[in-house]
Amino acid sequence: MNCAVCGNPVLCGRAIFHCSCGVFVHAHCWEKHVAQAHQPTFKIGVIDLSGEFIANKEEEQVGSQEEEQEGEHEAIDEQVTQPVEQGTE
């Protein structure tokens, strides 16, 4: 059996993670698997002295632009997958 991320063999006695998606991953490959396969949402920011998280405004704008682009891509994909209806005259 091989690691789903690096492709190297999974050896007995080593730390291996079994993901909820069904793959086996080396412990040192875990973060890369989660970032690539599951693409979790996250915000980049800072924590102030009172312990509150403050998101970067630039990152929020970039995130909203990416969401708009994803919506456009989904709309295009739907148009491509749907058969073209031709009217009969």
N, C-alpha and C positions, 0 to 999 in steps of 0.2 A: 504494500500500500504506500502511496506517495502523498506528500504534502500538496494541497490544492494551490498553494501560492508559489512555492519555489520549485516544486517537482521532485525534490530529493526524497529518498525513502524515509518512512516513519519507523524509527528503531524502537525496539522493546526497551523499557526502562527509562525512556526520555519523557519529558513533559509534552503532552499533546493535548490540544483543545479540540473538542468535538462540537462544532457549531450547530445551532438550531436548524440551519439550512441543510445539514447532513454531511458536510465535509470535515475531514480531519486536517488540522493545521499545526505546525510547530509552534511552540510558545513564542519564539522570536518572530514569527510571521503573522501572528494574530492581528496586530494593529493594521498591517497592510491588507489583510483579508477583509477586515471590517470596513476599512475606508474604500476599497475597490468594489467589493461585492454588494455591500449593503448601502453605501453612500448615505450615511446619516447626516441630518441637517445640523448645523452648528453656527454659532455666531462668534465673531472675533471681537475681543474688547479687553477691558482692564477691570481690575477690582480696586475700588478706592479703599481708604483707610477704615471706613465703617463696614467693610465687607460686602458692599453692594456691587453687582456686576453692571458695568456700563459698556454697551455695545458701541463699536466704532461707527460713526455715521456714514463714512465712506463705504464700509462693508455692507451696510444695510441697503444703500443705493445700488451697489453692484449686485446684491442678492435679488433685489426686486427686478432689475433689468434681466437677470438670468431667468427668473420665473416667467417673465413676459416672453422671452425667447423660447422657453420650453413650451409655453402655451401655444405659440405660433407653430412650433414644430409638430405638436400633437394635432393641431387643426389641419396641417398639411398632410400628416400621416393618415388622418381619417378620410380626407378627400381622395387620397391615392388608393386606399384600400376599398373604398366603396365603388361599386360598378357605376359606370357612367350611364345615366338613363337618357335614352334617346326618344324624343317625341315622335309619334307617327302622325303624319298628316294625311 
